[in-house]
């Protein structure tokens, strides 16, 4: 399983609108092949920053399957206008867990 970590810097003052649109966007991403689950967390010190954690079965399910599908366009259309800067996205594999 792969963990996608995406950091969203949202335009200040647009947090509530972003969260409302994300409620619709999460319905889209959850339809993608290889999607397992996700969580969205909001920053405490910087409240316009969010971290999206998405579990995928494989890296390709995200990078090729979702990112190159019509679902990604729908997803991005819902939340992309709220980004102050392009999201930083990296992928991780589990080494240890308790």
GIBELDA-V549820 format. One record per residue. N is the residue number from 1. PSI is psi as a letter, one per 30 degrees, with the letter a starting at -180 (999 if undefined). BURIAL is 1 if it has 24 or more other C-alpha atoms within 12 Angstrom, else 0. Layout:
n={N	N}
psi={PSI	PSI}
burial={BURIAL	BURIAL}
This chain:
n={1	2	3	4	5	6	7	8	9	10	11	12	13	14	15	16	17	18	19	20	21	22	23	24	25	26	27	28	29	30	31	32	33	34	35	36	37	38	39	40	41	42	43	44	45	46	47	48	49	50	51	52	53	54	55	56	57	58	59	60	61	62	63	64	65	66	67	68	69	70	71	72	73	74	75	76	77	78	79	80	81	82	83	84	85	86	87	88	89	90	91	92	93	94	95	96	97	98}
psi={k	k	k	k	j	k	k	k	j	k	k	k	f	g	e	e	e	e	e	e	e	e	e	e	e	f	e	e	e	f	f	k	k	f	k	e	l	l	k	k	k	k	k	e	e	j	f	g	k	l	k	k	j	k	k	k	e	l	e	f	e	e	e	e	d	e	f	g	l	f	e	e	e	e	e	e	e	e	f	e	f	f	k	e	l	k	k	k	k	l	k	l	k	k	e	k	k	999}
burial={0	1	1	1	1	1	1	1	1	1	0	0	0	0	1	0	0	1	1	0	0	1	0	0	1	1	0	1	1	1	1	1	1	1	1	0	0	1	0	1	0	0	0	0	0	0	0	1	1	1	1	1	1	1	1	1	1	1	1	0	1	1	1	0	0	1	0	0	0	0	1	1	0	1	1	1	0	1	1	1	0	1	1	0	0	0	0	0	0	0	1	0	0	0	0	0	0	0}
